[in-house]
């Protein structure tokens, strides 16, 4: 879910969640207490609580903005399964609990829809930004391959396959069964079937 989660040893709860601009492929703690993450955006980051080793504030703000923009772009591509016109009213936000840390949910404030990320450590929704959406009639063209036919699709998702392979395209229509599309993608990419649910 593009986040680094820090777990409290005392009660096994999430004490901190840090959003990244791409999939977090690996995390490791180092002897000095810092945490290193390797991310799908091809950047390795070192996270520390020691002010002497922290990046400049401008650089930290840039990282946060990049991560928020990536989450917002994902929401605009359809990562939120709720259509914008039926998004939950913002008045319901204080009583809405996220299902998992880093979950992206859209809330409507008047005629404007905003994307929020669930922060399980703080038990609150962190605002990412305004969702502008897309024209529901707009389709995207896909060149076609051995599994997915050439033509127009509602969405063409970028699936991050890791540093060695990069991004692969997954065309998808709203009326499709998502499991069937994921199974076809797994077969096309010749990857383990255990990836189907995640895709």
Backbone torsions as a table, in degrees:
resi	resn	phi	psi	omega
1	UNK	NA	21.3	176.1
2	UNK	65.0	28.0	178.8
3	UNK	-127.8	152.0	167.1
4	UNK	-98.2	127.4	179.1
5	UNK	-113.4	132.5	176.1
6	UNK	-107.9	122.0	-176.3
7	UNK	-98.1	137.7	175.3
8	UNK	-77.7	128.6	-179.0
9	UNK	-67.3	-35.1	-173.9
10	UNK	-61.2	-43.0	-176.2
11	UNK	-132.1	12.7	178.0
12	UNK	58.6	28.0	176.6
13	UNK	-97.9	162.5	178.2
14	UNK	-80.4	118.0	-178.4
15	UNK	-92.9	-21.3	-179.9
16	UNK	-156.9	145.3	176.1
17	UNK	-135.8	125.7	-178.2
18	UNK	-118.8	119.4	-177.9
19	UNK	-78.4	141.7	178.6
20	UNK	-115.1	167.1	-179.6
21	UNK	-82.1	-3.2	179.1
22	UNK	-157.9	-176.7	179.4
23	UNK	-61.8	133.5	175.4
24	UNK	-87.0	109.6	-176.1
25	UNK	-84.0	-30.4	-177.8
26	UNK	-155.5	146.2	173.7
27	UNK	-135.5	144.7	178.8
28	UNK	-149.5	141.2	174.3
29	UNK	-90.5	148.5	178.9
30	UNK	-114.1	160.1	-172.9
31	UNK	-54.1	-30.0	-178.6
32	UNK	-81.4	3.0	178.2
33	UNK	96.8	-9.3	177.3
34	UNK	-72.1	163.3	176.4
35	UNK	-124.5	135.9	179.7
36	UNK	-111.1	134.3	175.3
37	UNK	-122.7	143.4	173.1
38	UNK	-112.0	125.0	-168.9
39	UNK	-118.5	155.8	179.5
40	UNK	-62.6	-14.9	176.2
41	UNK	-85.3	12.1	176.6
42	UNK	68.2	26.7	177.2
43	UNK	-118.9	133.2	172.5
44	UNK	-97.7	129.4	-177.9
45	UNK	-119.8	145.2	174.2
46	UNK	-111.9	124.5	-178.6
47	UNK	-106.8	130.1	-176.8
48	UNK	-140.0	157.9	173.0
49	UNK	-102.6	-6.6	-177.8
50	UNK	-84.4	113.3	-178.7
51	UNK	-57.3	-26.9	179.7
52	UNK	-65.6	-28.5	-176.4
53	UNK	-104.6	0.0	-177.6
54	UNK	-73.1	148.9	172.9
55	UNK	-68.7	162.9	177.5
56	UNK	-59.9	151.1	-177.1
57	UNK	-57.6	-37.9	179.2
58	UNK	-61.4	-40.4	179.5
59	UNK	-68.1	-39.4	178.0
60	UNK	-64.5	-40.2	178.3
61	UNK	-65.6	-38.3	177.8
62	UNK	-62.4	-44.0	178.1
63	UNK	-59.0	-45.4	-178.8
64	UNK	-64.4	-43.3	179.5
65	UNK	-63.6	-42.2	178.7
66	UNK	-61.4	-42.3	-179.6
67	UNK	-65.8	-43.2	179.7
68	UNK	-65.4	-40.0	178.5
69	UNK	-65.1	-38.6	178.0
70	UNK	-65.3	-41.6	178.7
71	UNK	-65.6	-40.1	178.5
72	UNK	-65.9	-41.6	177.7
73	UNK	-62.2	-38.2	178.0
74	UNK	-64.6	-41.3	178.4
75	UNK	-64.3	-38.3	179.7
76	UNK	-69.4	-27.7	179.0
77	UNK	-77.4	-8.9	179.9
78	UNK	114.1	12.8	178.4
79	UNK	-63.1	-28.4	173.8
80	UNK	-83.0	126.0	-175.8
81	UNK	-81.3	0.4	-179.0
82	UNK	-100.7	126.2	176.7
83	UNK	-58.8	147.6	-175.8
84	UNK	-58.3	-37.2	-177.2
85	UNK	-71.8	-14.0	178.1
86	UNK	-113.2	18.1	178.3
87	UNK	-61.4	149.7	179.9
88	UNK	-62.8	138.8	177.8
89	UNK	-65.0	141.8	-176.1
90	UNK	-61.9	-22.3	177.6
91	UNK	-65.2	-19.5	179.3
92	UNK	-86.3	-10.3	-174.6
93	UNK	-58.8	-44.3	-177.8
94	UNK	-60.4	-24.9	-179.0
95	UNK	-104.3	3.5	178.9
96	UNK	-96.0	121.3	-179.8
97	UNK	-103.5	132.8	178.8
98	UNK	-67.1	150.0	179.6
99	UNK	-75.4	-32.4	179.6
100	UNK	-153.9	157.0	179.6
101	UNK	-61.8	134.7	-179.8
102	UNK	87.3	-3.6	178.6
103	UNK	-58.2	136.8	177.3
104	UNK	-100.0	129.3	179.6
105	UNK	-137.7	144.6	179.3
106	UNK	-102.6	136.7	175.8
107	UNK	-125.0	139.1	-178.8
108	UNK	-96.3	129.0	175.3
109	UNK	-118.4	96.5	-172.6
110	UNK	68.6	-123.1	179.3
111	UNK	-95.1	0.0	-176.5
112	UNK	-105.5	137.2	178.4
113	UNK	-109.2	133.7	179.4
114	UNK	-118.7	145.4	175.7
115	UNK	-96.3	138.6	178.2
116	UNK	-129.9	152.6	176.5
117	UNK	-115.1	132.0	-179.2
118	UNK	-74.8	126.9	177.5
119	UNK	-107.6	98.1	-175.0
120	UNK	-66.0	-33.0	179.5
121	UNK	-62.9	-43.9	179.6
122	UNK	-90.1	-8.9	-176.3
123	UNK	52.0	50.5	179.8
124	UNK	-149.9	166.9	177.8
125	UNK	-95.8	126.6	175.8
126	UNK	-96.2	126.5	-178.8
127	UNK	-70.5	130.4	177.1
128	UNK	-97.8	-49.0	179.6
129	UNK	161.8	-177.6	-178.8
130	UNK	-78.5	137.7	176.9
131	UNK	-96.3	122.9	-179.3
132	UNK	-98.3	-17.0	174.2
133	UNK	68.6	-162.4	-179.0
134	UNK	-145.6	160.9	176.2
135	UNK	-64.4	120.6	-177.6
136	UNK	-60.1	-19.0	179.9
137	UNK	-88.5	-10.8	-176.2
138	UNK	-77.4	133.3	178.7
139	UNK	-115.8	159.0	178.0
140	UNK	-115.2	139.9	-177.2
141	UNK	-88.7	135.4	177.5
142	UNK	-119.6	133.2	-176.4
143	UNK	-66.0	-23.5	-179.8
144	UNK	94.0	157.3	177.6
145	UNK	-154.0	-166.0	-177.4
146	UNK	-67.7	-21.0	-175.9
147	UNK	-109.9	-46.5	-177.3
148	UNK	-102.8	121.1	-176.2
149	UNK	-68.0	153.3	175.3
150	UNK	-61.6	139.3	177.1
151	UNK	152.2	-167.1	-177.6
152	UNK	-95.4	141.5	-179.5
153	UNK	-133.3	154.8	176.2
154	UNK	-66.7	-38.4	-178.6
155	UNK	-138.5	148.8	167.2
156	UNK	-129.3	101.9	-176.8
157	UNK	-84.1	145.8	171.3
158	UNK	-94.5	118.1	178.5
159	UNK	-102.7	119.9	-177.9
160	UNK	-77.8	113.4	-176.7
161	UNK	-98.3	5.7	178.9
162	UNK	103.5	171.2	-173.8
163	UNK	-59.5	-37.4	-176.6
164	UNK	-73.0	-25.9	-174.1
165	UNK	-114.5	-34.5	-180.0
166	UNK	83.0	-149.3	-176.4
167	UNK	-92.5	140.1	174.9
168	UNK	-122.7	145.0	-177.2
169	UNK	-85.2	137.3	175.4
170	UNK	-127.6	101.6	177.7
171	UNK	-76.2	144.2	-175.4
172	UNK	-153.1	138.9	174.1
173	UNK	-110.5	146.0	-176.6
174	UNK	-56.7	-30.7	-176.8
175	UNK	-87.7	2.0	179.9
176	UNK	-80.1	155.7	170.8
177	UNK	-79.1	119.9	-176.7
178	UNK	-61.8	-32.3	179.5
179	UNK	-68.2	-38.0	178.7
180	UNK	-65.1	-42.3	178.7
181	UNK	-64.2	-42.3	179.8
182	UNK	-65.5	-41.4	178.6
183	UNK	-63.4	-39.2	178.5
184	UNK	-65.6	-40.1	178.4
185	UNK	-63.2	-45.6	179.1
186	UNK	-59.1	-43.2	179.3
187	UNK	-65.3	-44.1	-179.2
188	UNK	-62.0	-42.7	-176.7
189	UNK	-85.0	-5.8	179.6
190	UNK	53.5	51.0	177.4
191	UNK	-112.6	167.5	-177.4
192	UNK	-60.6	137.9	-178.9
193	UNK	-63.0	-18.3	178.8
194	UNK	-65.1	-13.5	177.8
195	UNK	-81.8	-9.3	-172.7
196	UNK	-57.3	-49.2	-177.3
197	UNK	-61.7	-40.5	-179.9
198	UNK	-65.0	-40.7	179.9
199	UNK	-69.5	NA	NA
